[in-house]
Amino acid sequence: MQLHDVWFVIIAFLWTGYFFLEGFDFGIGVLTKLLARDRSEKRVLINTIGPVWDGNEVWLLSAGGATFAAFPDWYATLFSGFYLPLLLILVCLIVRGVAFEYRVKRPEERWQRNWEHAIFWTSLLPALLWGVAFGNIAHGVKIDAHKEYVGGLLDLLNPYAILGGLVTLTLFTFHGAVFASLKTVGDIRERARRMAGVLGLVTAVLAVGFLGWTQADKGDTGSLVAMIVAVVALVAALWANKLGREGWAFAFSGITIAAAVAMLFLTLFPNVMPSTLNESWSLTVTNASSTPYTLKIMTWCAGIAAPLVMLYQGWTYWVFRKRIGTQHLAEAH
């Protein structure tokens, strides 16, 4: 295995970590409208991710930075061709971070309600758009002989990509509901578990359709195995949730996300962005990568820094591992 293949795997791992962690972040944001009955319960849901949401976004920065350094042509084509949807995601992430911090800075109900609306929409839209983006990456887009995207915005809104967006939206919301049941106590915990059961069934229907379409279109033995793991893990998450085993349910919902992302990258390799105009114009791990010397330096840096970051983030989750409820809220100012 050459270094450009190694970095393809590393980037796949970084995106998997991002979707696993930020997935329940987005889910919690969506659930502030679907699950919480009053402002106190919204505070509880937001507090479940309060200590960790910004750390989860480090995985996105790492994935984007690794793509820029290891596969500059992939990065250039992706961010120029998908400019508008990726810009919308970026704006949502910025507004979402501001909303978390500024929501409680003033006591007026209108002020807090507006920021809560912002948290909902800036969680829902990225959860949807990431699926649309990766659906297009896996399916292929209009890339010409100069490695440039020559399609339009409407070309990205094809049925396969839209289905992918619906899968990520429902899967992340299910993941968030399971996380909410794992991190809360009282009535909100029970309602989160019941909602997770409903969301899981909707996710299962959409996911089987999307993954089956992916397998039929570009699948091989490896992607078939990943698809089976994703489906089995989702069923196991639903069963564990029904039994009230929130820890196992969360673990299995995370495996579902990891296996689904792995399946997309397995169908993609050795391409990084397939061309629907001419297969020979596709961006691959070979023609889109940096020089071997650059990849070598990156490998040494990643080998030293990545374990330290993962240890620190794991420690953060351990410190804030306890469940919370409305009785744990500080008095609002």
Disulfide bonds with the S-S distance in Angstrom:
none
